Amino acid sequence: MNHDDLNLWSKRAADWAQEYHATLRDRPVRAPLSVGAIARQLPMSPPEAAEPVEAIFADFEAIVPGGMTHWQHPRFFAYFPANASPASMLAEQLANAMAAQGMIWQTSPAVTEIEQVMIDWLRQSLGLTEGFVGTIHDSATTATLSAVLTMREQASAFESNIKGLSGQAQLRIYASAQTHSSVDKAVRVAGIGQDNLVKITTDAAFSMRPEALEASICADLAAGLRPAGVILCAGGTSIGAFDKIAACIAVAKAHGLPVHVDAAWAGSAMICHEFRDLWAGVEGADSIVFNPHKWLGVQFDCAIQFLRDPAPQVKTLGLRPSYLETAGREEIVNFNEWTVPLGRRFRALKLWFTLRAYGLEGLRARIRNHVAWSAEVCEALSMIPGVKITTQPILSLFTFALADEAASEALLTRINDDGRIYLTQTRHEGAFVIRVQVGQFDCTREDVMMIAQVVAELVAAR
Ligand SMILES: *Cc1c(COP(=O)(O)O)cnc(C)c1O
């Protein structure tokens, strides 16, 4: 296959994509789950001889779509969305065509400079104060890991990277029980240890109690342990919980601790002024992560980390061996020094295309619709006999259940086997509940109200 073939087949792929998106509503949202069914259709060993693209493409069409869960389906209400606007898909095609590796400024100045401008566009879009800079990571998990590694280095006077962790004081990180498992992973990978992630108790709204945070920090100090940082939840994955950002930051700052805010999902909603009260005080954070690849419409992967001051993170993660130097240029930014991997894709291009193709007004209109329709379908579900709303909508996320757990689990299985909609579950206060989030880029009010229709039908048919 050469570049002439690529041209031909790219056009075929574009036609295929159009047909795929036009027929999504006719497909079951979740892939049929029979383990091994896809793998069995592939040969056990790679080919020795070259094969024609025609044959490869035919096998793609025959095998792959039937094994996919359709994330761009307008009735995908599971997990959180992974929206890919058509504009961001176009940008990805162009980035693929150039296939650049943007590890340092001189390996493609456009990759670094468009990223810097996009970070500032997003800062303004979310209403963050001037002074925040930032970078793009592959995932919120990596951004949070970077923040935790930086907390570790700051707490050990930048000695852990050099001397290792043995002999260092026992570090402590604080978060609420509503924070994402990526926080647990970060403390594990950073060598701080799961037992040193202190889960602070929450109030009736499932927000971290600032006085409990204060008490934990003081108890640890009295016991000779070393507090290293606080991680706050702004839109938790389970039920959408928000910590009281301003009050918790005040506690952290009184102890001189850095604060990282995880707004991976909810950050996108902050382009709408009316939701910003939910994270009031966020400008006091040192680090904030949000994923445009979730709700904003920017194709996976694209996770933004805003930093009040990049210096501690660059000191933690940055290395500049001679083969990565750019002769005569000290002032340039090399974004690999802000992140864990060296290599970096051109992710800023899809941000640029998406923000321009829809405008902030277009993106706000979608998010406002999702929040309004979520409230409407929650109300409709609450009218169905036997259905209990277990948590009220926070932005566009709520949960419901039937009277007993086994019935809820069975209902969820039937919903997803039915295929018209796709929902997933969580555990809330120990109980199995069904999650609903509204956020797919192209969904309509009718798509969302289909949730109530499917649930009513399946509950009545029990
Ligand atoms: C999705 C999510 C994450 C993890 O995001 P990745 O980009 O997949 O690593 C972390 N925190 C919250 C609150 C999330 O919703």
The ligand as a Tripos MOL2 file, in Angstrom:
@<TRIPOS>MOLECULE
LIG
   15    15     1     0     0
SMALL
NO_CHARGES

@<TRIPOS>ATOM
      1 C1        -13.2880    9.9350   33.3930 C.3       1 LIG1
      2 C2        -12.7650   10.4260   34.6550 C.ar      1 LIG1
      3 C3        -11.4210   10.2430   34.9980 C.ar      1 LIG1
      4 C4        -10.4680    9.4310   34.1540 C.3       1 LIG1
      5 O1        -10.3350    9.9620   32.8940 O.3       1 LIG1
      6 P1         -9.3060    9.3660   31.8320 P.3       1 LIG1
      7 O2         -9.0700   10.5140   30.9110 O.co2     1 LIG1
      8 O3        -10.0010    8.2320   31.1720 O.co2     1 LIG1
      9 O4         -8.0870    8.9320   32.5400 O.co2     1 LIG1
     10 C5        -10.9680   10.8060   36.1770 C.ar      1 LIG1
     11 N1        -11.7950   11.5080   36.9730 N.ar      1 LIG1
     12 C6        -13.0940   11.6920   36.6860 C.ar      1 LIG1
     13 C7        -13.9550   12.4930   37.6040 C.3       1 LIG1
     14 C8        -13.6200   11.1610   35.5120 C.ar      1 LIG1
     15 O5        -14.9130   11.3410   35.2150 O.3       1 LIG1
@<TRIPOS>BOND
     1     1     2 1
     2     2     3 ar
     3     2    14 ar
     4     3     4 1
     5     3    10 ar
     6     4     5 1
     7     5     6 1
     8     6     7 2
     9     6     8 1
    10     6     9 1
    11    10    11 ar
    12    11    12 ar
    13    12    13 1
    14    12    14 ar
    15    14    15 1
@<TRIPOS>SUBSTRUCTURE
     1 LIG1         1 GROUP 0 **** ****
